[in-house]
C-alpha cells in the first residue's frame, strides 16, 4: 500500500489529523491496534478550548458539537466550604465548551467513514522503518496477514504506550517526568450536575471535581491513593466520600445514581523532546502527558495537530519544508506552557503528604487568586487556552 502520510493511532489526534489532511487533498491511512468499539469505550475529559473548537470545525465535523456542547463562561473553586468563581468571559472575552472526548472521537470516525478514507482497526505488531530516510515504511498485521505501507511521512499519534516513541533510538530523545503520589477515582452517571459550571474542590480529605458531559450526565472525581482498587469503591462509598468534600449547596443539589463507568487514573506530567525524528512526528500523548487538573490533554493534542497539519499542507502545496523543520520547536513551546499550568493547578488543589508549610503556601496562593484581578486573569487566560 502507498500513501502520503501514515498515521499511527485512531484516537482524537490521529483522526483529527487525518480528517484535516484529507480535506486538503493529502492521502493518509490510519492504523489502530484496537477495535473501533474499544476506542469509543475510553472515557476521557471534555473541556474544549475555542482554538480546538475551531480546528474541529475546520475538520468539518463540528455540527453536533455546537448543538450539544455546553458553553462555560467561567469555573468555580471551592476552598474550606466557600466557592469562588473565575469569570472567563469578563477577564478574557473567551469561554470553553464542555463536550465529551468520546463524542468528538465518534464525530471524527463518522466524518472519516463518510469521506471513505481508510482506517485499519485491530492492526497488530505495528513497526516503523526507515523514518530517517526519504522512504519511511510501516509494517503491521491485520486480518491474519502481514502488510506494509510505504509513505512520505509517519505521524505518531498512538499515545503514551504506543510504538511510535518507542521506535526512536534512546540516544535521540530526552524525557522529562513528574509522577504524582495519588490518582483520580472517576465516576460517570446519568444524573444532573450539581452546578452549571465545573467545581474544583480543595479539601483536607483530598481534591474533588464536579464535572459533566451534558445536562443529564455527570462526571465526578475524587483524589485517591494509587494503592486503591476500584472494587474497593462501591458507588455508596464514592457518594459518601464526595459529600464530605463538597460545600453545603453542592451537597444539597447532589443527585446520586448507579455508575455507568468507574476507574482510577494515575497522574503524571511527561514531555519527550524533540517531537520530530527524520520523517516521524509525534503528536498528542505520544509526546506529552499532562495531569487532567488543567483540562489540557485533548487540547494539547489538537495543538500538535494544528502545527503538524499546517506543516504538511505547506509541504505539499507550497513545496516548503519550513513548517516540518520547525514543528517540534513550535509544538513544544506551547506544550511546556500547558504543562506548567497543569502542574500548577495540581500542586495548588491536591492534598500532598508533607509539611504544614506547603499547606500554608497553597492557601496563600489561592487567596491571591481570589483577590487579585491580575492573578485571576492569568488563570483564565491559561484555562481558556493561550493563543497560537
C-alpha positions in Angstrom: 0.0 0.0 0.0 1.2 3.5 -0.8 0.1 6.7 0.9 1.4 10.2 1.6 1.0 10.2 5.4 0.8 7.0 7.6 -0.9 7.9 10.9 -0.4 5.6 13.9 -3.4 5.7 16.3 -7.1 6.4 15.8 -7.7 8.5 18.9 -8.7 12.1 18.6 -5.2 13.3 17.5 -4.9 10.8 14.7 -8.5 11.1 13.5 -8.3 14.9 13.6 -5.1 15.0 11.6 -6.4 12.5 9.1 -9.6 14.5 8.5 -7.8 17.8 8.0 -5.2 16.3 5.7 -8.0 14.6 3.6 -9.9 17.9 3.3 -6.7 19.4 1.9 -6.2 16.7 -0.7 -3.4 14.8 1.2 -3.8 11.0 1.2 -3.5 9.2 4.6 -4.0 5.9 6.2 -4.7 5.3 9.9 -3.6 2.2 11.8 -5.1 1.5 15.2 -4.2 -1.5 17.3 -7.6 -1.7 19.0 -11.1 -2.1 17.6 -13.3 0.9 16.9 -15.6 -0.2 19.7 -12.7 -0.2 22.1 -11.6 3.2 21.1 -15.1 4.6 21.7 -15.3 2.9 25.1 -12.5 5.0 26.5 -13.8 7.7 28.9 -11.9 10.9 28.8 -12.4 14.6 29.7 -14.3 17.1 27.7 -13.3 20.8 28.3 -12.6 22.2 24.9 -10.7 25.4 24.2 -12.0 27.7 21.5 -9.0 27.1 19.3 -9.8 23.3 19.5 -13.4 24.0 18.6 -12.2 26.0 15.6 -9.9 23.1 14.5 -12.8 20.6 14.8 -14.9 22.9 12.6 -12.0 23.0 10.1 -12.2 19.2 10.0 -15.8 19.5 9.0 -17.3 17.5 12.0 -18.4 20.3 14.4 -22.1 20.4 13.8 -23.2 18.1 16.7 -20.6 19.6 19.0 -22.2 23.0 18.5 -25.7 21.6 19.0 -25.0 19.6 22.1 -21.9 21.2 23.7 -22.3 23.4 26.8 -20.7 26.8 26.7 -19.0 27.7 30.1 -18.1 31.3 30.7 -16.4 30.5 34.0 -15.4 27.9 36.6 -15.7 27.6 40.4 -13.1 26.7 43.0 -14.2 25.7 46.5 -11.9 26.1 49.4 -13.0 25.5 53.0 -16.6 25.2 52.0 -16.6 28.5 50.2 -16.9 28.8 46.4 -15.1 31.4 44.3 -16.0 32.0 40.7 -13.4 32.8 38.0 -15.3 34.6 35.1 -13.5 33.7 31.9 -15.8 35.9 29.7 -15.2 39.0 31.8 -11.5 38.5 32.2 -10.6 37.3 28.7 -13.6 37.7 26.5 -13.5 33.9 25.8 -15.2 30.7 27.1 -14.7 27.0 26.9 -17.0 24.3 25.6 -17.9 21.1 27.5 -18.3 18.2 25.1 -17.0 14.7 25.8 -13.9 13.5 24.1 -15.7 10.2 23.3 -18.3 12.3 21.3 -15.5 14.1 19.4 -14.0 10.7 18.6 -17.3 9.4 17.3 -17.8 12.6 15.2 -14.4 12.2 13.7 -14.9 8.5 13.0 -18.2 9.3 11.3 -16.6 12.0 9.2 -13.8 9.7 8.1 -16.3 7.0 7.2 -18.3 9.4 5.2 -15.2 10.5 3.3 -14.2 6.9 2.6 -10.7 7.4 3.9 -9.0 4.1 5.1 -8.6 3.2 8.7 -7.3 -0.2 9.7 -8.5 -1.3 13.1 -7.1 -4.3 15.0 -3.7 -3.6 13.4 -1.2 -5.7 15.4 2.6 -5.8 15.5 3.0 -2.3 14.0 6.6 -1.4 13.3 8.2 1.7 11.9 11.1 1.6 9.5 13.4 3.9 7.6 11.9 7.1 9.0 15.3 8.7 8.9 15.3 8.3 5.2 13.0 9.8 2.5 11.2 6.4 2.2 9.6 5.5 5.5 7.7 2.3 5.8 5.2 0.9 8.3 4.6 -2.9 8.7 1.6 -4.4 10.5 -0.5 -7.5 10.8 -4.3 -7.4 10.2 -6.9 -10.0 9.2 -4.4 -12.7 9.6 -1.8 -11.4 7.1 1.2 -9.0 7.2 1.1 -5.9 5.1 3.3 -2.8 4.6 2.6 0.8 3.9 5.2 3.0 2.1 4.7 6.7 2.7 6.3 10.1 2.8 5.8 10.8 6.5 4.7 9.0 9.6 2.6 10.7 12.3 2.9 9.0 15.7 -0.5 9.7 17.4 -0.7 6.4 19.3 -0.5 7.6 22.9 1.9 7.3 25.8 2.3 3.5 25.5 2.3 3.4 21.7 5.0 2.1 19.3 5.9 5.5 17.8 8.0 7.0 20.6 9.4 3.5 21.4 10.8 3.3 17.9 13.1 6.3 18.4 16.7 5.3 19.3 17.1 6.1 23.1 20.0 8.5 22.5 17.9 10.6 20.2 15.2 11.5 22.7 15.1 13.1 26.2 12.2 12.7 28.5 11.1 14.8 31.5 8.6 13.4 34.0 6.9 14.1 37.3 4.8 11.3 38.8 2.3 12.4 41.4 1.7 10.4 44.6 -2.1 9.9 44.1 -4.7 9.2 41.4 -8.2 10.3 40.4 -11.1 8.0 41.0 -13.7 8.9 38.4 -17.4 8.0 38.3 -19.8 8.6 35.4 -23.5 8.6 35.9 -26.8 9.7 34.4 -27.7 12.3 36.9 -28.0 16.1 36.6 -24.8 18.0 37.5 -24.7 19.8 40.9 -23.7 23.1 39.1 -23.9 24.7 35.7 -20.1 25.1 35.8 -17.3 22.8 36.9 -16.4 23.0 40.6 -12.8 22.3 41.7 -12.7 21.4 45.3 -9.6 21.8 47.6 -10.3 19.9 50.8 -8.2 18.5 53.6 -9.5 15.0 52.8 -8.3 15.4 49.2 -9.2 17.0 45.9 -12.6 16.6 44.2 -14.1 17.7 40.9 -17.7 18.1 39.9 -17.9 18.0 36.1 -20.5 17.0 33.5 -20.9 15.7 29.9 -24.5 17.0 29.4 -27.4 18.4 31.4 -28.3 14.9 32.3 -24.9 13.2 32.6 -22.3 13.9 35.3 -18.7 13.1 35.9 -17.2 13.2 39.4 -13.6 12.7 40.6 -12.0 12.1 43.9 -8.3 12.2 44.8 -7.4 8.7 46.0 -4.4 6.5 46.8 -2.6 4.8 43.9 -2.9 1.7 46.1 -6.7 1.8 45.9 -8.6 -0.7 43.8 -11.9 0.3 42.0 -13.6 -2.7 43.6 -13.0 -1.2 47.0 -15.1 1.8 45.9 -18.7 0.7 45.6 -21.0 3.5 44.5 -22.3 4.1 48.0 -18.8 4.7 49.4 -18.0 7.1 46.5 -21.1 9.2 47.1 -20.5 9.3 50.9 -16.9 10.5 50.4 -17.9 13.1 47.7 -20.5 14.6 50.1 -17.8 15.1 52.8 -15.7 17.2 50.4 -18.5 19.3 48.9 -19.8 22.6 50.2 -23.3 22.7 51.6 -25.1 24.0 48.5 -23.4 21.3 46.3 -24.3 18.6 48.9 -28.0 19.7 48.8 -28.0 19.6 45.0 -26.2 16.3 44.6 -28.3 13.7 42.8 -26.8 10.2 43.1 -27.3 7.2 40.9 -25.7 4.0 39.7 -22.3 4.4 38.0 -22.0 3.8 34.3 -18.2 3.7 34.4 -15.7 3.9 37.3 -11.9 3.9 37.0 -8.7 5.1 38.7 -6.2 7.1 36.7 -2.7 7.9 37.9 -1.4 11.5 37.4 1.8 12.4 35.7 3.5 15.2 33.9 5.6 14.0 30.9 7.4 15.6 27.9 9.6 14.0 25.3 12.0 16.1 23.3 12.2 16.6 20.4 8.9 15.6 18.7 10.5 15.1 15.2 12.8 12.3 14.2 13.6 12.4 10.5 10.2 11.9 8.9 8.5 10.6 12.1 6.5 13.3 14.0 5.0 12.7 17.4 1.6 14.3 18.3 -0.6 14.1 21.4 0.1 11.7 24.2 2.9 10.1 22.3 4.9 13.2 23.0 3.5 14.5 26.3 1.1 13.9 29.2 -0.5 16.4 31.5 -2.4 15.7 34.7 -6.1 16.3 34.0 -6.4 19.1 36.5 -5.8 21.8 33.9 -8.1 20.2 31.2 -5.2 20.4 28.6 -4.8 16.8 27.4 -7.1 16.8 24.3 -6.4 20.5 23.7 -2.6 19.9 23.5 -3.2 17.0 21.1 -5.2 19.4 18.9 -2.5 22.0 19.2 0.0 19.5 17.8 -2.3 18.5 15.0 -2.7 22.2 14.1 1.0 22.7 13.8 1.6 19.4 12.0 -1.3 19.6 9.6 -0.2 23.1 8.6 3.4 22.0 8.0 2.3 19.0 5.9 -0.1 21.2 3.8 2.7 23.7 3.3 5.0 20.9 2.2 2.6 19.5 -0.4 1.0 22.7 -1.6 3.9 25.2 -1.4 6.8 22.8 -1.7 8.3 24.3 1.6 9.8 22.2 4.4 10.0 25.1 6.9 6.9 24.1 8.9 8.1 20.5 9.2 11.6 21.6 10.2 10.3 23.8 13.0 7.3 21.6 14.0 8.9 20.3 17.2 10.1 23.7 18.5 6.7 25.3 17.8 4.7 22.4 19.4 6.9 22.2 22.4 6.8 25.9 23.2 3.0 25.5 23.7 3.3 22.1 25.4 5.5 23.5 28.1 3.2 26.4 28.9 0.3 23.9 29.3 2.5 21.6 31.3 3.3 24.5 33.7 -0.4 25.4 34.1 -1.5 21.8 34.7 1.4 21.2 37.2 0.5 24.5 39.0 -3.2 23.5 39.3 -2.3 20.1 40.5 0.1 21.4 43.2 -2.5 24.0 44.2 -5.6 21.9 44.7 -4.5 18.4 45.9 -3.6 17.2 49.4 0.1 16.3 49.5 1.8 14.4 52.2 4.3 16.9 53.7 4.8 19.9 55.9 2.3 22.5 57.2 4.4 25.0 55.2 3.2 23.5 51.9 -0.4 23.7 53.1 0.0 27.4 54.0 1.6 28.1 50.6 -1.5 26.6 48.9 -3.8 28.8 50.9 -1.7 31.9 50.2 -1.7 31.2 46.5 -5.5 30.6 46.5 -6.0 33.9 48.4 -4.1 35.7 45.8 -6.0 34.1 43.0 -9.4 35.1 44.5 -8.4 38.6 45.5 -6.1 39.7 42.6 -7.6 40.5 39.2 -4.2 40.1 37.6 -3.9 36.6 39.1 -7.4 35.6 38.1 -6.8 36.9 34.6 -3.6 34.8 34.3 -5.6 31.8 35.4 -8.4 32.5 33.0 -6.1 33.1 30.0 -4.4 29.7 30.6 -7.6 27.8 31.2 -9.4 29.0 28.0 -6.3 28.4 26.0 -3.3 30.5 25.1 -3.1 31.9 21.6 -1.0 30.1 18.9 
